[in-house]
């Protein structure tokens, strides 16, 4: 994943441990790589499902 994001493994491990957060562009890249929405990554997909009319 670090290679796909063009970042160092140490930096990516900080994302996984919660010590750092990816940039908005990085978040979009992660979502694209995993083929999920950014809402899913941010744990907001349930929120959106409850508030869609």
Secondary structure as UniProt FT lines:
FT   HELIX           2..5
FT   HELIX           9..17
FT   HELIX           24..34
FT   HELIX           38..41
FT   TURN            42..43
FT   HELIX           45..50
//
